[in-house]
Amino acid sequence: MLRLMKLEFRRNKIKTYIIASAVAGVMMTGFLFLIAYAPRIDHDADLQMFAGYNNLISLFFMVNMAVFATLSGTMYARFIIEEYKEKRAVLLFSYPVKRDRIMLAKLVAVFLFVVIAMMLSSLLAFGVFGVSETIAPLVDEPLSLHTLSRALKVAIIMAIIAAEIGIMAVGIGFIKKSVPTTILSAVALSSFFCNIMFNMTSDANKSDVAAIIFMLVTTLAGVIVSAILMKTVNTMEVE
């Protein structure tokens, strides 16, 4: 399995996605500073909800999740949809490896990449922001160990959700072997989940519970879609 995953990374030029992840990490770091500074320049009630770390963390990770869910959908479109379109599937099916094993390697490879990339992006953003807060604080409350541990927990949950959204998106796109459908599905699904979870951010505990519930739901959906995709490629016929 590991060898197949390495092969997938080489064939699909993983360097491109590493650069994209790095750019996303830098942009999300800037976004974190922006939403932390916004309550200081505008005293609007809607912005003041981000004057504390609870809502700040929730909003940051929801947006970051949407970014990496889109990246996940884009990667799955390249790793799977394009590979199984038309005559390209003939070459893929000529490999002396079981079809479902190849599909599983593709799914796991992208899943792990997205989770790790989003975690590194989150560490970059909060690492830089944490150092900045010790020098010139933007948030009124202190950056405590409890806040950092919550940020780490939410980062893990959201990273898994982002990767699972990509799997659901490729399941939709695989029906018509459409790259645009896959990417648009990832955007639509992440927006849908963000809208629901954003309405639950008034309380940190409720927000985290909602995130855990969505993680479990998306994980179950991802497992089901993965099983369907592996079964589908086993019975696919190409000319």
C-alpha positions as CSV (number, residue, x, y, z in Angstrom):
1,M,0.0,0.0,0.0
2,L,2.8,2.4,0.9
3,R,4.6,1.8,-2.4
4,L,1.4,2.4,-4.3
5,M,0.8,5.7,-2.4
6,K,4.4,6.9,-3.2
7,L,3.8,6.0,-6.8
8,E,0.6,8.1,-6.8
9,F,2.4,11.1,-5.4
10,R,5.2,10.8,-8.0
11,R,2.7,10.4,-10.9
12,N,0.6,13.3,-9.9
13,K,3.3,15.8,-9.1
14,I,2.7,16.2,-5.4
15,K,5.1,19.2,-5.3
16,T,2.3,21.3,-6.9
17,Y,0.0,20.5,-4.0
18,I,2.7,21.1,-1.4
19,I,3.2,24.6,-2.8
20,A,-0.5,25.2,-2.8
21,S,-0.7,24.1,0.8
22,A,2.1,26.4,1.8
23,V,0.4,29.3,0.1
24,A,-2.8,28.5,1.9
25,G,-1.0,28.3,5.2
26,V,0.5,31.8,4.7
27,M,-2.9,33.2,3.6
28,M,-4.7,31.7,6.6
29,T,-2.1,33.1,8.9
30,G,-2.9,36.5,7.5
31,F,-6.6,35.8,7.9
32,L,-6.1,34.9,11.5
33,F,-4.5,38.3,12.2
34,L,-7.2,40.0,10.2
35,I,-10.1,38.6,12.2
36,A,-8.3,39.2,15.5
37,Y,-7.6,42.8,14.6
38,A,-11.1,43.5,13.2
39,P,-12.9,44.1,16.6
40,R,-10.3,46.8,17.4
41,I,-11.0,48.9,14.3
42,D,-14.8,48.4,14.2
43,H,-16.9,48.1,17.3
44,D,-19.8,46.5,15.5
45,A,-21.6,43.9,17.7
46,D,-21.1,41.2,15.0
47,L,-17.3,41.7,15.0
48,Q,-17.0,41.9,18.8
49,M,-17.9,38.2,19.0
50,F,-14.4,37.6,17.7
51,A,-12.7,39.6,20.4
52,G,-12.2,36.4,22.4
53,Y,-10.5,33.2,21.4
54,N,-13.5,30.8,21.3
55,N,-15.2,32.3,18.3
56,L,-11.9,33.3,16.8
57,I,-10.8,29.7,16.8
58,S,-14.1,28.5,15.5
59,L,-14.2,30.9,12.5
60,F,-10.5,30.4,11.6
61,F,-10.8,26.6,11.5
62,M,-14.1,26.6,9.6
63,V,-12.6,28.8,6.9
64,N,-9.4,26.7,6.9
65,M,-11.5,23.6,6.6
66,A,-13.3,25.0,3.5
67,V,-9.9,25.9,1.9
68,F,-8.5,22.4,2.4
69,A,-11.7,20.7,1.5
70,T,-11.5,22.5,-1.9
71,L,-7.9,21.4,-2.1
72,S,-8.9,17.8,-1.3
73,G,-11.6,17.9,-4.0
74,T,-9.1,19.2,-6.5
75,M,-6.6,16.5,-5.6
76,Y,-9.2,13.7,-5.8
77,A,-10.3,15.1,-9.2
78,R,-6.7,14.7,-10.4
79,F,-5.8,11.4,-8.7
80,I,-9.1,9.7,-9.5
81,I,-11.5,11.4,-11.9
82,E,-8.9,12.1,-14.6
83,E,-7.3,8.7,-14.2
84,Y,-10.6,6.8,-14.7
85,K,-11.8,8.9,-17.7
86,E,-12.1,7.3,-21.1
87,K,-9.1,5.3,-22.3
88,R,-6.8,6.4,-19.5
89,A,-8.5,3.7,-17.4
90,V,-7.2,1.0,-19.8
91,L,-3.6,1.7,-18.7
92,L,-4.6,1.8,-15.1
93,F,-6.4,-1.5,-15.2
94,S,-3.4,-3.1,-16.9
95,Y,-1.4,-2.8,-13.7
96,P,-0.7,-6.2,-12.0
97,V,-2.4,-4.9,-8.9
98,K,-6.1,-5.3,-7.8
99,R,-8.3,-2.5,-9.0
100,D,-9.8,-1.8,-5.6
101,R,-6.3,-1.7,-4.0
102,I,-5.2,1.0,-6.4
103,M,-8.4,3.0,-5.6
104,L,-7.8,2.6,-1.9
105,A,-4.2,3.8,-2.3
106,K,-5.4,6.9,-4.1
107,L,-8.0,7.6,-1.5
108,V,-5.7,7.1,1.5
109,A,-2.8,9.0,-0.1
110,V,-4.9,12.2,-0.6
111,F,-6.6,11.8,2.7
112,L,-3.3,11.7,4.6
113,F,-1.9,14.5,2.6
114,V,-4.8,16.8,3.3
115,V,-4.9,16.0,7.0
116,I,-1.2,16.6,7.4
117,A,-1.1,19.7,5.2
118,M,-4.0,21.3,7.1
119,M,-2.4,20.5,10.5
120,L,0.9,22.1,9.4
121,S,-1.0,25.1,8.1
122,S,-2.8,25.4,11.5
123,L,0.4,25.0,13.4
124,L,2.0,27.7,11.2
125,A,-0.8,30.2,11.8
126,F,-1.2,29.7,15.5
127,G,2.6,29.4,16.0
128,V,3.1,32.8,14.4
129,F,0.0,34.3,16.1
130,G,1.0,32.9,19.5
131,V,4.4,34.5,19.3
132,S,2.9,37.8,18.1
133,E,0.4,37.7,21.1
134,T,3.2,37.6,23.6
135,I,4.7,40.8,22.0
136,A,1.7,42.8,20.9
137,P,-1.6,41.2,21.9
138,L,-4.6,41.7,19.6
139,V,-7.0,39.6,21.7
140,D,-8.0,40.9,25.1
141,E,-7.9,37.6,26.9
142,P,-4.6,35.8,27.5
143,L,-3.5,32.9,25.3
144,S,-3.7,30.1,27.7
145,L,-2.7,26.4,27.5
146,H,-6.3,25.5,27.5
147,T,-6.9,27.7,24.4
148,L,-4.0,26.1,22.6
149,S,-5.2,22.6,23.4
150,R,-8.6,23.4,22.2
151,A,-7.1,24.9,19.0
152,L,-5.2,21.6,18.5
153,K,-8.3,19.5,19.0
154,V,-10.4,21.6,16.6
155,A,-7.6,21.5,14.1
156,I,-7.5,17.7,14.1
157,I,-11.3,17.5,13.8
158,M,-11.5,20.0,11.0
159,A,-8.6,18.4,9.1
160,I,-10.4,15.1,9.0
161,I,-13.7,16.7,7.9
162,A,-11.9,18.5,5.1
163,A,-10.4,15.3,3.8
164,E,-13.7,13.4,4.1
165,I,-15.5,16.1,2.2
166,G,-13.1,15.5,-0.6
167,I,-14.0,11.8,-0.7
168,M,-17.7,12.7,-0.7
169,A,-17.1,15.1,-3.6
170,V,-15.2,12.6,-5.7
171,G,-18.0,10.1,-5.1
172,I,-20.4,12.7,-6.7
173,G,-18.0,13.6,-9.5
174,F,-17.2,9.9,-10.3
175,I,-20.8,9.4,-11.4
176,K,-20.2,11.4,-14.6
177,K,-16.4,11.4,-14.4
178,S,-16.4,15.2,-14.1
179,V,-13.6,17.2,-12.7
180,P,-15.6,20.4,-12.3
181,T,-18.4,18.5,-10.6
182,T,-16.0,17.1,-8.1
183,I,-14.4,20.5,-7.2
184,L,-17.8,22.3,-7.1
185,S,-19.2,19.5,-4.9
186,A,-16.3,20.0,-2.5
187,V,-17.0,23.8,-2.3
188,A,-20.7,23.3,-1.9
189,L,-20.3,20.6,0.8
190,S,-17.8,22.7,2.8
191,S,-20.0,25.8,2.6
192,F,-23.0,23.8,3.8
193,F,-21.1,22.4,6.8
194,C,-19.6,25.8,7.6
195,N,-23.0,27.5,7.6
196,I,-24.4,24.9,10.0
197,M,-21.5,24.9,12.4
198,F,-21.2,28.7,12.4
199,N,-24.6,29.0,13.9
200,M,-23.4,26.9,16.8
201,T,-20.3,29.0,17.7
202,S,-21.9,31.0,20.5
203,D,-20.7,28.4,23.0
204,A,-17.3,26.7,22.7
205,N,-18.5,23.4,24.0
206,K,-21.5,23.3,21.7
207,S,-19.3,24.3,18.8
208,D,-16.8,21.5,19.5
209,V,-19.6,19.0,20.0
210,A,-21.1,20.0,16.6
211,A,-17.6,19.7,15.0
212,I,-17.2,16.2,16.4
213,I,-20.7,15.2,15.2
214,F,-19.9,16.4,11.7
215,M,-16.6,14.6,11.8
216,L,-18.3,11.3,12.6
217,V,-21.0,11.9,10.0
218,T,-18.4,12.8,7.3
219,T,-16.2,9.9,8.3
220,L,-19.1,7.5,8.0
221,A,-20.0,9.0,4.6
222,G,-16.4,8.8,3.5
223,V,-16.1,5.1,4.4
224,I,-19.3,4.4,2.5
225,V,-18.3,6.3,-0.6
226,S,-14.8,4.7,-0.5
227,A,-16.4,1.2,-0.4
228,I,-18.7,2.1,-3.3
229,L,-15.8,3.5,-5.4
230,M,-13.7,0.4,-4.8
231,K,-16.7,-1.8,-5.8
232,T,-17.4,0.3,-8.8
233,V,-13.8,0.1,-10.3
234,N,-13.8,-3.7,-9.8
235,T,-16.8,-4.0,-12.1
236,M,-15.9,-1.3,-14.6
237,E,-15.5,-2.2,-18.2
238,V,-13.4,0.0,-20.6
239,E,-13.1,-0.2,-24.3
